[in-house]
């Protein structure tokens, strides 16, 4: 029997009233295993209404109450991490160890939210004028929404809602319709932890649900992670409706390898960062920039390692890389490899046409490695979001930095070198929001913020960390004066207020 994933509204499952459902496929087999309800405008309105009603009490709840619930949620999340990882593998396709890593990184943000009291303690200046004190406090916004991608169905929602609810907001999540079960499991665990009904809601669906969240007058802020075209649309539409927006877009992450680098370490890093999770990561390295004469040796080392990667179902402990999310996406990724030679690239490894015995209908693609890729090639210009690594050649460090900075994307980048001076120059000169020095995927820890530059971010706030707390709250300054009983009345003064 096909599994059905419904919405979560007001603390309980809500069957899809619209009657519209979307298919959820096991990428390893190509089999439709689940149907997910697609929300109508009315169902989105019901979720927002539940969140708005819950905010009247949750927004006034104590920090102790909020954090105690989050501590219980964290314990449940830890207890059920294998179950959540299995849901991710079944619907996304990534191998189980990678799915476990996703849950672990989400837990980091829950840890941060459990300590939100420190982030919200405010400021106080006493005696700024005679008998006058000034306090700065931060308060929740109200109902906030998150729209999240398929590639991290547990982690990216946890980049958002733990901080949002810890700050006193209520939340409506619209997860990817391609792998919705993890989000529903998170909702169930939050309820088990004691989160009041309506504080966290989940609506599934497509553009209908997204557009309603962007337009709804009671939604005060929208967080988004996805492709650049959609991030731009989310930002412009939600902003036009008066909402605060953080919209994280696509990426073309470069790894600059200098001639003095440890090439074995660089090759290990390039393979891990390019082909992990089948390249379906916004922080994947998709372009290696080799400086000077090291290109041939570096490509040889990358090829040696890439050819040994074990591709298979995510449920197989021997598998290192799983399938892609859909057959259509698999075919699109393959097209970049098939057209690479005609655009001037050298195809070192061609992963198109790859299949796994016994799972021939799965969304499989093998490892692809392209060398001497011109910047005009589509394989370089586009965010492929698959296991395709391009190698570009430049003569100097300066040429490499200029090439990277010319990209419209600025999500993450890395440099591999033994030269501390070159590394220091790189971190200051490169136009990207996250930089790694001998670290290929520089995803910040939870107490620092995640976000890119240029076409990789729309909005003023990065996600989680201090930026996350500021995004989900707004500042208020309170000036108080308690006159001493012996004070003489000041009288009327129409001049501009002065401190004295």
N, C-alpha and C positions, 0 to 999 in steps of 0.2 A: 504494500500500500504506500502511495506517495505521501511523504511527510508534508504538513502544511505549517508554515510559519506565519503567524498573525501579528497584529500590532500589540503594543503594551501601552495602555492608556489608563490613567488614574489608579495604578497599582495592580492591574490585572490584564490578562490577555483580552484582546478585543477582536472578534472575527471580522474579516474584511467585508464591510457592508457594500462596497462598490461592486463586488462580484468579479473584479478584475484581478488576475493572478499572473505572476511571471515565473518562468522556469528557473530552477537552480540545478546546475549540472555538476556531477563529479568529474573534474577535469582529467582524472586518470583513466576513466572509462568512457567518457562522453555520454553517460547515462543521466537522464533527468531523474533526480532523486527526491526533489522537494519542490513545492509550490509556495511562493511568497505572495501575500496579499499586497495589492497596490492601493494606496490610500487615495480617496477622493478628497476634494476640497473640504467637504463636511467632516471627514474623519480627521484631517489635519486641524481643523477648527476645534474639534472635540479635544484633541491632545493639548492644544494651546490653552483652551479653556480650563482643562484640568490643572495645567501648570500654573496658570494665573490664579486660580483659586487656592492652590497649595502655597503660593508665594505669600499670601496674606499672613500665614503663620510661620512658614519656614524662613522667610526673610527677617522675622523678628526673633527667631530661635537663638539660643545661646551658642557661642563657639564651642562650649563643652559638649552640648548635645550633638552638634554637627560632627565634630571630630570623633566622638565616641562611636557614632554610626559608621564613619569611614574606617575606623580601626577594625570594627567587626567585619566590614566589607573586605578589608585587606586580608584578614584571616581566612575568610571564605574563598577569596580569589586564589590565595595560595593553596588552599585545600583542593580546589577544583581546577588547578592549572592544566592537568593532563586532559581533563574532559574538554576544556575550552580549546586546547591545542588540537584535539581530535576533531572538533567541529570545524576548525580552521582548515585542517588538512583535507577534510571531506569535501569542502566547498571551494576552497581556494586552490588546493593542490600542493602547497609547499610541504616540505618534509617535516616530520614531527618535531625534530630538534629545533628547526627554524621557527616553527609555530610556538614552541615553548619559550624561545628567546623573545618572541614578540610579546608574550604575556609578561615575561620578566621585566621588559622595558616599560610596559604599561604600569606595572607595580611601582616603578620608581616615581611616577607622577602621583599615584595614590599615597605613597610615603610623603611626598611633598604636601599634598592636601591635608594629611593627618596633622601636619605641623603648621597649618594655615594661621594659627593664632599669632605667630611671630610676624607673619607678613601683614597682618591687619591691625597691628597694635597702634598705629597712628603716631602723631607727634603733638607735643604741647610746648608752647612758649609762655612762660608766666611773666607778668609785670611788663608787658610790651609798652604799656603806658600806665599811668597811675590807676591801680586797681583793675587793670584790663589784662585778660589772658586770651590767647588765641590757640585753638586746637584744630588740627587737620585730621579728618577721619575719612575712611573709605566705606562706601555702602554698596550693596548689591544693585544690579540693574533691574532685575525682574525676571521675565521669561527670556531665556536665551536658547539658541538652536545650534546644532552641529550637523554638518553634512559631510560624510566621510567616505573614503574610497575603498575599493575592493582589496587592495594589496595588503592592508593591515587592518582586518575587520575587528580586532580587539584593541590593539595598541593605540591607533589614532583616536578612536572615541575616548580612550582613557587619557589622551593628551588634553582633552577638553572637559568632560563632565565632572571629574573629581574636584578640580579647582573651582569650577563654576558653582557646584552645589556647596562646597566648603565655604565659599564667599557669601552664600545665602541666596543664590539664584535658584530658579527651577529650570529644568532642561527638557528640550525636545530633540531627540536624535533621529536623523534620517540616514541610516547606514546604506551601504551599497546593496542593491537588490541582487547582486551576483552571489554574495555569501553572507546572508542575514542572520544566521543562527547564533553566532557568537554574541551579537548585540542583545538578542533576546535573553541569552543566558546571563549576561551582565545585569540586565534588568531584574531577573529573578533573584540573583544574589544580593542585589541592593535591597530588594524587598525583604529578603530573609534577614539581612543585617538590621532591619528596622527603619529603613528610609520611609517617611510618610508617603501615603498615596499621592500621586500627582507630581511629586518633586522630580521624578525621572520618567520620561515617556519615550516610546519608540514608535515611529510611523515608517513603514516601508513604502517603496514606490519609485516613481520616475519623475519626469519633469513637472507633472501636475503637483506632486507633493512639494518638490523643491520650490517652485514658483510661489506656492501659497505661503510657505515659510518666509520667503523673501519679501512678500507683500503684506503679511499679516500685521495689523497695527499694534498688536500686543506683544510681538516679538521685538525685543530691544537690541539684540546683537546676534550676529551670525558668524560662526567659525566654519571654515571650509578647508579641505585638503583634496587636491586633485590636479587635473591638467591645467595648463595655462589658459587656454581659451575659455574653459568653464570658470576658472578663478576670476578672470576678467569680467565675465558676465555676472557672476555672483556679486562681485564688488560693486559694479556699476548699478545693478538692479537694487540690491539691498540698500546701498547708500542713497539712491534716489528716493527710497521710502523711509529715510531718516534713521537708518540703523547703523550701529557700530559694526565694522566688518574686519575680520582677518581672513584673508583668502590666500592660501599657500598653493602655488602653481607648480609647473613642471620644472625639469632640470636637464642639463647636459653637463654632468660633472666630469671635470678633467683631473688627470693625475700627471703632474710634471715630474719627469725623472731626469735628474742631472747626471753628468758623466761620472761623478764620484760616488754615486749611490751604490748600495749593496744590491746588485741586480737580482740575486736570489730572493732577497726579502721583497724587492719591488715586484718581481714576478708573482710571488705568493700572494701579495696584497692585491695585485691587479686581477688575478683569477678569482680570488675570494670576493672582491668587491664588484666585479662585473657579472659573475655568474651565480652568486648566491641568490636564493629565491627566484631563480630563472630570470634574473635581471629586472624583476617587477618591484623595484624599489626606487623611490624618488632620490635616494642618496647613492644609488649604484654608480660606480665608475663606468662610464661608457666611452671615454676617450682618453687614451694614454698618449702623452706628448713626450717623445724621446728627444733629448738634446744631444747634438753632436754625433759621434760615431757609434754610440751604443745601441742603435736601433736594431740591427740585425741580431745581435746577441740577446737583447731583451725579448724580441719576438720569438726567438727560438725557445727561450726558457718559458715564456707564457704558453707556447704551443705544447711543450712537453707536459706541462701540468694540466692544461685544459683537456688534452686527449684522455687523461686518466679519470676524469669526473664520471661517477656512476649516476646515470639518469634512470629514474624509475618512480613507481608510485610512492607518495609521501608516507604511506603506511609501512613501507619496507625499510627496516632499520639500515639496510645497506645503501639506500638511495641517498645521494648528496644533492640532487636537483630534481625537482618534480616537473609537471607539465605547466603550460600556460593556462590562464583562467578560462578562455573560450577558444573555440576553433577559429572564429573570425579574427581574434587577436593573433593567434598563431600564424594565420595566413598573412596578416599585415606585417608581422615581424619578418617572416620569410621573404617578403617582397624586397626588403632592404638589402638582404644578402644576394638575392637573385639579380638585382640590378646594379650591384656594387662595381663589378668589373667594367661594365659599360660606362661608368662614371669615373673611371681612372684608378680604382682601388685594386689591390692585389688580394684575392680571396685565399687566405692561408688555411682556414678551416671552414667548411660549409656544413651547417647543421640542419639544413632544410631536408625534408623527406625522412627525418628520423622517426622510427616507431619503436615501441616496446612490445616484445613478444607477449601475447596473451592480453594485451591492452591496446590493440591496434586502433580502436576508435577514440582513444584518449587524445588530448590536445598537445601532442608531443612536438618538440623541436630540439635539435641538438645544439652543441656549442658552435658558435661562429666567431672567427677571428679575421679581421680585415686589416691589412697593412698598407702604408703609404696612401692613406685616405686623403683626398683633396678636400679642402674646406667647402667646396661647392657641391660635394656629394650629399644626397639626401640622408644617407646613413650617418653623416656627421651633423647635418643641420637639424634633424628632427630628434625628438625624444622617442627612442624606439621602444623602451620599456620591455625589453626581452634580452636573451642571452647572446648579445652581439657586442663585441668589443672592437673599437676602431683604434688603430695606432697611427699617429701623425708624426712627421719628422720635422724638426727645426734645428737651426745651426747654433743658436745661443739661448741663454736664459732669457734675455730681453725679448727675443722672438717668441719664446714660449708664453711669456706673460702677456705680450701683445695679442697673441692668438686667443688665449683664454678670455682676456678682457673684451675681445671683440664679440664674444658670444652674447646673445640677448638674455641668456639665463645667468643666474648668479646664486645658485642654491649652495652647493658645496664643492670644494676643490681640495687637492692635496699636493704636497711636494715631497719627493723622496731624495734625500741628500745627506751627506755627512758634514756639510758646511753650515755652521750656525749662522754665519753672516748672510748667506744666501737665503736661508730659511726665514730669518728675521725680515729681510727685504720683501720676501714673497708674502708673508702674512700682512704686511702693511700695504703693498702695492696691488694685491689681487682684489678684484671686484666681485666678492662673494660673501655671503652671510656666515658661512661656516668653513673653517680652514683646518686641514690636518697637516701636521708635520710628521712624516713617516707613519701616518695614520690614514688609511685609505677611505674610511667612512666616518667622518668626524661628526657623528650625531652627538649633540651635547648631553651630558647627564641631566637628570630631571630638574636640578636647581639652577641650571642655566637655560636660556631660551633657545628654541629651534626656529630658524627662519632664514630665508635667502634674501637676495637683492634682485633688482631689475625685474624681469618677467617671471621671477620665481616667487614674488610676494606682492600682493595688492592689499594695501592697508598699512597702518602705522605700527602695529604690534606684531611681534613674533609670538610663537605659541609656547605654552607652559613657562616655567620659571617665573621670574619677576614680571615679565611682560604679560604672562597669562593672568596673574593676579590683578594687574592694572587693567587688563582688558575687561575682566568680569566685574570690576567695581568702578565707581566714579567718586571723585574727591569732593569733599565738602569742608569748608573752613568755617569754624564757629568762633566768633568773637564775643566774649562775655565781660561784663563789668558789674561788680557787686560793690556799690559805694559803701564806704565806711560810715557808720551812723553819725560821725562828727563832721562829715563833709558838708561844705556849704554848697547849695544848689548852684550849678554852673550858669544857668540862664540860657536864653535863646542865642544861638550862634549860627548864622547862615553861611559862614565860611567853610571851605573844604576841611574835613576832619583831619586833625594833626595829632601825632603821638607826642605826649609830653608827660 
